[in-house]
């Protein structure tokens, strides 16, 4: 399964950028975001997303 991870702006919460990753990469990305206090949003990726 693949997930879209969006980095969110600290001021207004809008998506700054996004990437699609496999399930194995989600844990690493969440740990990195938590270590620096970065806000992210994770959702299942569309089947056509890259």
Buried (B, 14 or more C-beta within 10 A) or exposed (E): EBBBBBBBEEEEEEEEEBBEBEEEBBEEBBEEBEEEEBEBEBEEBEEEEE
